[in-house]
Amino acid sequence: MPIDPQNALLTVQSGLAQLSALIVSYSFSAIGAVILLVLGYTVAGLAQRSIYAGLGHIHGFDTTLRHFFSRIVRYAILILVVVMVLGQIGVQTTSIIAAIGAIGLAIGLALQGTLQNIAAGIMLLALRPFRLGEYVEVGPIAGTIEEIGLFATTLRTVDGVYILAPNSTLWNQPVRNYTRNGARRGDITLTIGSWNDIDFAQKTMLGVAAADRRVRREPATPIAFVATVGDSNVAITLRYWTSAADFFATQIDLTKRAKQAFDSEGVSIPAPPPEAPRQEATTRQ
């Protein structure tokens, strides 16, 4: 069948017209999508910086939390912009939103323990049961806080061991903070013979405490008292207050000086009883 040139020309012209309309339509959609992307990226950056700066005006608000919340806002805006761009170019956004929700649920279930650590990290940073440089004890974990992150907290033990503890572990147990209150009560106990003058021994220990500038008079002045009484010995305890930073050094020095003061004043400390002679077991022939 011969092709009619006139009909073919009309068909080509109609196709070109439709193609031109599609190009114009999609061009406007593409230009709109690009504009949305640029504006969305700019707005997300401005929102992140604004949230970070605004939270910085809150006294005591942790820097880690400022970064976390400002980034959450930025990513939320970017996700919203991507959905809007896809809708601009004709993609059904309802199915995309449903897919994002399903993916988020799956990720949440898979990373349940990690999300618990993040939630615990936010609570630790917000409520601040401990800060950097403080010595704490949480269950079997004890050490000086070096870093508080969103997932885990870094501690250093007194013997220099590195500990990385999950935040959920620290959040779910009572925290004993030895540094927070600034002052700590210390006790040293020395045992003397029951034949010694107890009042003189107490005055000697109080004199040792009074001579040390690290010993505080608040919240209570140092006291010396009889802790226990044995058959041939008496335990005298010196109770005092000092700063948390000087606690261990003060305890060591006061113990040494109290012993030296007892020796110089003739206050004798009972020697341990001699060991009973060992009897070798005999075997019957």
C-alpha angles and dihedrals in degrees: 000000000000117000116240107231092208093054092045090052091050091049092051092047091050092049092048090050092052091046090050090050091050092048092050092046095048091042090059089045092049092046090049091049092051091048090049091050093050094045092044093050091048094047091047091053092047091048092050093051092044094050091046093049093043094052088048089066090061107094113243096005108151119247092224091057091048090056092044098051095041091052091047089056091047095050092045090055092047092051090050091050092051090052090049091049092051089050090049092058092048104265116143103250095191092073091044092054090048090050092049090051092050092048091048091051092049092049091047092053093046094048098038094130092046092050089051089055091050092050090047090048091053091050092047092050093045100044095032103208085171137015136201113295096020122125112230140171120211113175107302092346119093131164149097116299112244103166137004113204134174092256106028144001125233120220135178119213124220089260093052100259117152115233126188108192124186111242093233089060092053094044097051096055135062113270120222107199111192095182106042099084093048095227133068134192117235132195129198121183128198126182121222132181117273089238092066125095105265095197091053091049091051092049090049092054092046089051090053090052093047091053093057114084092204092066110094131215092211137105083011137351119246117275133190121206142163107268102180138356122214135181093272105004142054125209114219118197125201112204119193144151127239139159118287091240092056097040101107096036091049092049092051094047096045092050091052095045093046090053091048091048091052091051093049093048094047096248103151125213112213116250118235114266115265116263116258113251113262116246115213113228115245124213124216116243 
